[in-house]
Each structure stands twice: as structure tokens, then as C-alpha cells.
Amino acid sequence: MTQAPPDVRAHTARLVVEVVTEILPGVDPRLIGGKRHLKDLGADSVDRVEIIAALLDRTRVDAPMSDFSDLPDIDSLIDFLSGAPR
């Protein structure tokens, strides 16, 4: 997968923060990113599915949910969504 332009990645990162804080309202937005996993933010399996589904909808990425199971952290999630075909 090729690396997305910085503006696409930044937009995707903002969407991730927006979606995570909607589904996990108690999470400090400054903690969303980096090498943290959604589990580290308190997301259970249902929360994680809701987050991924909302992100797929908002980014218009067409990818199976199984593609997300091996992503190690939020930065990897952002990179995946930023570089995925629409």
C-alpha cells in the first residue's frame, strides 16, 4: 500500500478522533493515536466494531472487517484508511 498524502492522512486522523470520541465519549481526544490500540482506550469488541463500521462509512472505504483485526495500533488504522481505495 502506498503512503497517503499528508492532508489525506491528517483528515483521516481527525475522523478517527471524531468517531472514537462519539462512541467512547469519556476518552480524551489527545490520547487517540500513536501506538495505542482501541482496547487501550477502553473499547470493547462491540465498540471496536462500531468504530470501524463508522469509519468505513465516513471514509467510503470498501474493506472487509477482517482487514482490521491485525492492525496493531491507531496509527496503523489511520494509515490503512488513508491509503485504502475508495
PEPEKA-V72812 format. One record per helix or strand. SS is the DSSP state (H for helix, E for strand). FROM is the first residue (numbers start at 1). TO is the last residue. If there is no record, write none. Layout:
# PEPEKA-V72812
ss = (SS & SS)
from = (FROM & FROM)
to = (TO & TO)
This chain:
# PEPEKA-V72812
ss = (H & H & H & H & H & H)
from = (6 & 29 & 38 & 45 & 65 & 74)
to = (23 & 31 & 41 & 59 & 68 & 83)
